[in-house]
Every structure is written in C-alpha cells, then in structure tokens.
Amino acid sequence: MGGFHPDYRPPAYLGLPSMKRMTVNILSGTPSLVFTAYFAITTNTVQFGAEVRLRAEIAGCGIVGELGFDVLFQFDPFHFKAAVRASLEVKVFGCTLCGVSLSGSLEGPAPWRIEGRAKVKVLFFSVSIKVSKTFGEKKEISLPGIDVLPLVLQAFRDPANWRSECLAGRFEPVTMRDLNALEQVVISAASELIINQNLVPLDREISKYGNYRPTGTPLFNAADVRIGSKSLPATPPATNFFAPDSYQVLEDADKLAAASFEELPSGLRISGQDNRLDGGYFVNRVVEYEVVTSDYEPEDVQDETTVAPYKWPGYHATSENLLSPFVRGHCPRAAGTAAPPSGGAGGSARLLRRGSLSHCLQRQSGSRRGHLRATYPGRS
C-alpha cells in the first residue's frame, strides 16, 4: 500500500505502475500539513515508512519543514536498514535565509554500519558534518557443498513430475477415471506430456542451490527425451518460477534490485503432433446407429388460440402420450397457452410454433438401421 522502500525495485514482469504514497491532508491551504505513508510485504522483505511535511508561506516568505523515516527488513539472509531525516528552512522570496537538516541510517547486522549527516545554512554560508562508523565482525558465510546433478535426475524420474495437459485450442472428448493408483501417465491424442521440476532452472549457470554451494556441474539442460530407441525433441520447454537468490550468490544491493521471481525453463514438453509421440495398438469396433425420418408436415398453429382435443392424423390412440414429452419441453415451445372450447375437456396445453413439432416428429416416423465402422486407439 502506497509503494515500496526507496532502495527496493519490484520485479519488472509484474508491470506495476508508479504508486503514490498514502496521503492524509491534515491542514490544507496556508499553512499546510501533509502526512504520507507506505507499507509493503514481499516474499523476502517487509517495508514501511512515513513522512510529515509542513509549509507555511505568505508572499513567498515562510517556513518549510519535513520529518520522515524508512525501514526495510530482509529475511533471507537477515538484513535490517532504517533511515530517518528531518529539516527546517526559513525562506524569503523563494530563497533559503537559514535552515538546518539532519539525516542518519542504521544498517546491519554483521557488521553494523551507522551513517549520519548534519547541515546548517545561514544566507550563503553552510557547514556540514558527516559521521560513518562500522562495528562488529563481518561474517563470511561459507556454504556447504552439494552435488546437484543427482537431485535433478531424481526429480525428472519422479512420476509425480510427469503429467498430461490438454493442448491449447483443443478439448478432451473423453473424461477419464482417476488413474493415479496405476502410477502411470495416460495421454490422449489432444494432450501433451509435461516433465517438469522446480529444483534449478535449465540453461542457466547456478552458483547456489538453496543454502548450499554446487560442487558438480553448474549448468543443466534437457535437449530431448528418449522412449525406447526413439529420440523425441522437446519444444518449447516447460517453465517454473525461481527466486534469483535461490540459485545465484547476490550482494545485498543486488538482492533488493532483483525480481522476486523469474519464469525460467525447467522441464520438457512433448506432444503427439507431427507423430513425435506414438500411441499403442488399434482395434476395430462395430458401432450400430439408427436413422429416423419423417415427411409429415403439420398444419399451421397460432401462438394463442382455443382448440378442442385433437387427434393427429396417422397416429393411434396413444399418440397423446407419444407427444407429451415434446410438449413438456424436449422441443421448442410457443410463448402462449391454449385452452379447450366451452364444454370441451378441461385443462390447458402449451402449443408449439410452426415447424417445431415437425422436427420432433422426425424421430417417430419410419426408421432405417445401418452399421458404422469406427477405429480408435486401444488394446486388442
């Protein structure tokens, strides 16, 4: 809320606009008293600060002053920085007649650093005093060594890191039952095989692995995957998000300026397109189907009219039961209702528009049977 610490740079891929500080106008006009503040939490930092500005001027003469502070906590590795500032000036026709300003910062630990500055100005003369002090022992962090290659290979072999995903612009025509118990990956023709891991980025030299120092190869890549004797190219690569500090040794200033996470290559994508991923055996299956036709044309029916009970020509006494599912909603309906004439059978029915009933009756008159031979992947 209200932006970030002055020394922090948010990741560029987030596309964050320049954010204004949260502002409260305590006094408006002359004099004016404005309070601003910010508070931010990231994956590795907590940041907050505030500032109060005073301005009281009449005809270019008056007093201008400010008081503020900024605090930044970094968790891994732990780092603390706090800064405070204050100033007060007397202005005459836009020029500083006299003024005093103070600023200081505390940063640490291991070692602690204190910096301060004081400045006094009267007319054209100014005096400044600077203080800089470092105390405490600087701890050289020596990370233990580890061979990362076996860990990466184990991650690629882990069945939990193998999955299938529907290709963009495709859809799965069949819903599969849960096959997790089989410990196998089932891939349909509209899907691709994804093998991914989140330990280290690929095609990027690493100098750090968590809290360890890599002792083996510092660069990893996956050019292709081999199924049996067939080598399959993998393009484009699967990706994951990595924190720069998790695989690179960075200075404190670089850690603040670096992005919180970066999307980098980390795995393989293999699809069935272009015959790069073959299926198993094919079996033939005979599928029966039925074709129903009707050439009956019903008479025009108005949307709302009074009708008597009517038997449709060409249908036996149970035709009302036959038509009832269509009247109840299996086919398009008209907006109105119809009631029997005076003295007729009681009740009302919803009438169909012209053409709707004909469409429904096409499935009731005449039929023809045939066979369709379909081929689909499976085992014989």
C-alpha positions in Angstrom: 0.0 0.0 0.0 1.5 3.3 -1.0 4.5 1.9 -2.8 7.9 0.5 -1.7 11.1 1.4 0.1 13.3 3.8 -1.9 16.0 1.1 -2.2 13.7 -1.7 -3.4 13.0 -2.4 -7.1 9.9 -4.5 -7.8 10.1 -7.2 -10.5 9.7 -5.8 -13.9 7.5 -8.7 -15.1 4.8 -7.6 -12.6 4.3 -4.4 -14.7 3.5 -2.4 -11.6 2.9 1.3 -12.2 4.5 4.0 -10.1 2.4 4.1 -6.9 1.7 7.2 -4.9 2.1 7.3 -1.1 -1.0 7.1 1.0 -1.8 10.7 1.8 -3.7 12.5 4.5 -4.1 16.3 4.3 -4.2 17.3 8.0 -4.2 21.0 7.1 -5.0 22.5 3.7 -4.2 25.9 2.3 -1.8 28.1 4.3 -0.4 26.6 6.5 -0.5 23.0 5.1 0.4 19.8 6.9 0.5 16.6 4.8 1.1 13.1 6.1 2.2 10.3 3.7 3.0 6.6 4.4 3.6 3.3 2.7 3.6 -0.4 3.8 4.7 -3.4 1.6 5.3 -7.1 2.1 7.1 -9.2 -0.5 8.3 -12.8 -0.4 11.5 -11.8 1.4 11.0 -8.3 2.8 8.8 -6.1 4.9 8.9 -2.4 4.2 7.3 0.6 5.7 7.8 4.4 6.2 6.1 7.7 6.7 6.7 11.4 6.3 5.2 14.7 7.5 5.6 17.9 5.6 4.9 21.4 6.9 4.6 24.5 4.7 3.6 28.0 5.9 4.2 30.7 3.4 2.8 34.2 2.6 4.0 36.1 -0.4 7.0 33.8 -0.9 8.1 34.1 2.7 7.6 31.4 5.3 8.7 28.1 6.9 9.2 24.7 5.2 10.0 21.5 7.1 9.8 17.8 6.9 10.2 14.7 9.2 10.3 11.1 7.9 11.7 7.6 8.2 12.1 4.4 6.1 12.6 0.9 7.3 13.4 -2.3 5.4 13.6 -5.9 6.8 15.1 -8.7 4.7 14.6 -12.2 6.0 16.9 -14.5 4.0 19.6 -13.7 4.7 18.5 -11.4 7.5 19.3 -7.8 6.9 18.0 -4.6 8.5 18.1 -1.0 7.3 16.5 2.1 8.9 16.8 5.7 7.9 15.5 8.9 9.5 15.6 12.5 8.2 14.4 16.0 9.4 14.8 19.5 8.0 13.5 23.0 8.7 14.1 26.1 6.5 13.2 29.8 6.6 12.5 31.1 3.1 12.4 34.7 1.9 11.0 35.3 -1.6 11.8 31.7 -2.5 15.4 31.8 -1.2 16.6 30.0 1.9 17.5 32.5 4.6 18.6 29.9 7.1 18.0 26.2 7.7 19.1 23.0 9.4 18.9 19.4 8.2 19.7 16.1 9.8 19.8 12.5 8.4 21.0 9.2 9.6 20.8 5.5 8.9 21.5 2.2 10.7 22.2 -1.0 8.8 23.2 -4.5 9.8 23.9 -6.9 11.3 27.4 -8.4 10.9 28.6 -5.8 10.6 26.6 -2.8 11.8 27.0 0.5 10.0 26.0 3.9 11.2 26.0 6.9 8.9 24.8 10.4 9.7 24.9 13.9 8.3 24.1 17.4 9.8 24.0 20.6 7.8 23.5 24.2 8.9 23.0 27.0 6.4 22.8 30.8 7.0 22.5 33.0 4.0 25.3 32.0 1.7 27.3 30.0 4.2 26.8 26.4 5.1 28.5 23.9 7.4 28.2 20.1 7.1 29.2 17.3 9.4 29.3 13.6 8.3 29.7 10.5 10.5 30.3 7.0 9.3 31.0 4.1 11.7 31.3 0.4 11.2 31.5 -2.0 14.2 31.1 -5.7 14.7 32.7 -8.6 12.9 31.9 -9.3 9.3 30.8 -12.9 9.0 31.9 -14.6 5.9 29.3 -17.1 5.0 30.8 -20.3 3.6 28.0 -22.5 2.2 28.4 -26.3 2.4 28.9 -28.1 -0.9 26.4 -30.4 -2.6 26.3 -32.2 -5.9 23.0 -31.1 -7.6 23.0 -33.4 -10.6 21.7 -36.5 -8.8 18.9 -34.4 -7.3 17.9 -33.1 -10.7 17.9 -36.6 -12.3 15.9 -37.9 -9.4 13.3 -35.1 -9.8 13.0 -35.9 -13.6 12.4 -39.6 -12.8 9.8 -38.9 -10.1 6.4 -39.9 -11.5 4.8 -37.0 -9.6 6.6 -34.7 -12.0 5.1 -36.3 -15.1 1.6 -35.2 -16.2 -0.5 -34.7 -19.3 -2.1 -31.5 -20.3 -4.6 -30.6 -23.0 -3.1 -28.7 -25.9 -4.1 -25.1 -26.5 -7.2 -24.8 -28.6 -8.1 -28.5 -28.0 -10.6 -30.1 -25.7 -10.8 -33.6 -24.1 -13.7 -35.5 -25.7 -13.5 -38.2 -23.0 -13.4 -37.9 -19.2 -11.0 -40.4 -17.8 -11.4 -42.0 -14.4 -8.8 -41.4 -11.7 -5.7 -43.4 -12.7 -3.3 -42.1 -10.0 -3.3 -45.6 -8.4 -1.8 -47.1 -11.5 1.3 -44.8 -11.2 1.2 -44.3 -15.0 0.6 -41.2 -17.1 -2.3 -41.6 -19.6 -2.1 -39.2 -22.6 -4.9 -38.6 -25.0 -4.4 -37.6 -28.7 -5.3 -34.0 -27.7 -2.8 -33.7 -24.9 0.9 -33.3 -24.4 3.4 -34.9 -22.0 5.0 -32.5 -19.5 8.1 -33.5 -17.4 8.9 -30.7 -15.0 10.9 -30.0 -11.9 11.4 -27.0 -9.6 14.9 -27.5 -8.1 17.0 -25.5 -10.5 16.4 -23.6 -13.8 17.7 -25.1 -17.0 20.1 -23.4 -19.4 21.2 -21.1 -16.6 24.5 -21.4 -14.7 23.9 -21.7 -11.0 26.3 -20.6 -8.2 24.0 -21.5 -5.3 21.4 -24.2 -4.5 19.3 -23.0 -1.6 21.8 -22.8 1.3 24.4 -25.0 -0.5 27.2 -24.4 -2.9 27.1 -26.6 -6.0 30.2 -28.8 -6.3 29.4 -30.6 -9.6 28.3 -29.2 -12.9 26.8 -25.7 -12.6 24.8 -25.9 -15.8 21.9 -28.2 -16.7 19.8 -28.7 -19.8 17.4 -31.2 -21.3 17.8 -31.5 -25.1 15.5 -34.4 -25.8 13.7 -37.4 -24.3 14.1 -41.0 -25.4 11.3 -43.5 -25.5 12.7 -46.9 -26.3 15.0 -46.3 -29.2 13.2 -43.2 -30.5 14.5 -39.7 -29.6 11.8 -37.1 -29.3 12.7 -33.3 -29.4 11.1 -31.2 -26.7 10.0 -27.7 -27.7 9.0 -25.3 -26.2 10.4 -26.1 -22.7 8.2 -26.3 -19.6 8.8 -23.4 -17.2 8.7 -22.7 -13.4 9.2 -19.6 -11.2 12.5 -19.3 -9.4 13.8 -16.7 -6.9 17.2 -15.3 -8.2 18.6 -15.7 -4.7 17.9 -19.4 -4.7 20.4 -20.2 -7.5 22.7 -17.2 -7.6 25.1 -15.6 -5.0 24.0 -12.0 -4.9 25.2 -8.9 -3.0 22.8 -7.2 -0.6 22.1 -4.4 -3.0 21.5 -6.8 -5.9 19.0 -8.8 -3.8 17.0 -5.7 -3.3 17.1 -4.7 -7.0 16.5 -8.3 -8.3 13.0 -9.6 -9.2 11.3 -11.7 -6.5 10.6 -14.5 -9.0 11.6 -15.2 -12.6 9.9 -17.6 -15.0 12.7 -19.8 -16.4 12.9 -23.1 -18.4 12.7 -26.1 -16.1 11.4 -29.1 -18.0 10.2 -30.7 -21.2 7.0 -30.6 -23.3 6.3 -33.4 -25.8 3.1 -33.5 -27.9 1.6 -36.1 -30.2 1.6 -33.7 -33.1 3.8 -34.4 -36.1 4.0 -38.1 -35.0 6.5 -37.3 -32.3 4.6 -39.3 -29.7 3.2 -42.6 -30.9 0.3 -44.5 -29.5 -0.3 -48.2 -29.0 -2.3 -50.8 -31.0 -5.5 -50.0 -32.8 -8.6 -52.2 -32.8 -11.7 -52.1 -34.9 -15.1 -51.8 -33.3 -18.6 -52.1 -34.9 -20.9 -49.3 -33.9 -24.7 -49.5 -34.5 -26.7 -46.5 -35.4 -30.3 -45.7 -36.3 -31.7 -43.2 -38.9 -35.3 -41.9 -38.3 -37.0 -39.8 -41.0 -40.5 -38.2 -41.4 -42.1 -36.3 -44.3 -45.1 -35.2 -42.3 -46.0 -31.5 -42.4 -48.2 -30.3 -39.6 -50.8 -27.6 -40.1 -50.2 -24.0 -39.1 -50.8 -23.5 -35.4 -51.3 -20.0 -33.9 -49.4 -18.9 -30.8 -52.6 -18.4 -28.8 -55.9 -19.9 -29.7 -58.8 -22.0 -28.4 -58.7 -25.6 -29.5 -60.6 -28.7 -28.9 -58.9 -32.1 -28.1 -57.4 -33.2 -31.4 -56.0 -36.5 -32.7 -53.1 -36.1 -35.0 -53.7 -37.9 -38.4 -51.8 -41.1 -38.9 -51.4 -41.8 -35.1 -53.2 -44.3 -32.9 -55.0 -43.6 -29.7 -51.8 -43.4 -27.7 -50.4 -40.5 -29.7 -51.1 -38.1 -26.9 -48.7 -40.0 -24.7 -46.2 -40.0 -27.5 -46.3 -36.2 -27.9 -46.4 -35.4 -24.3 -42.6 -35.4 -23.8 -42.3 -32.8 -26.6 -44.9 -30.6 -25.2 -43.3 -30.7 -21.7 -40.0 -29.3 -23.0 -38.0 -31.6 -25.2 -38.6 -29.3 -28.2 -39.0 -25.5 -28.7 -42.3 -24.2 -27.3 -44.5 -21.3 -28.2 -45.0 -18.4 -25.8 -48.7 -18.8 -25.2 -51.1 -21.5 -23.9 -54.3 -23.0 -25.3 -57.5 -24.0 -23.5 -60.3 -26.2 -24.8 -63.5 -24.7 -26.0 -66.5 -24.3 -23.8 -67.9 -27.7 -23.0 -64.7 -29.5 -24.0 -62.2 -31.4 -21.9 -60.8 -29.3 -19.1 -57.1 -28.3 -18.7 -54.7 -26.4 -20.9 -51.6 -27.2 -23.0 -48.6 -25.3 -24.3 -48.7 -25.1 -28.1 -45.8 -25.4 -30.5 -44.8 -22.9 -33.2 -44.9 -24.0 -36.8 -42.1 -26.3 -37.7 -41.2 -27.2 -34.1 -43.5 -30.3 -34.0 -42.3 -31.4 -37.4 -38.8 -31.5 -36.1 -39.9 -33.6 -33.1 -41.9 -36.0 -35.1 -39.0 -36.8 -37.4 -37.7 -39.2 -34.8 -41.1 -41.0 -34.6 -41.9 -42.0 -38.2 -40.0 -44.6 -40.1 -36.6 -45.9 -39.4 -33.6 -47.4 -41.0 -30.8 -49.4 -39.4 -27.2 -49.4 -40.5 -23.7 -50.0 -39.3 -20.7 -47.7 -38.9 -17.2 -49.0 -38.5 -15.0 -46.8 -36.2 -11.3 -47.1 -35.4 -9.9 -45.8 -32.1 -6.7 -46.4 -30.1 -6.8 -49.3 -27.6 -5.5 -52.8 -27.0 -6.8 -55.9 -28.8 
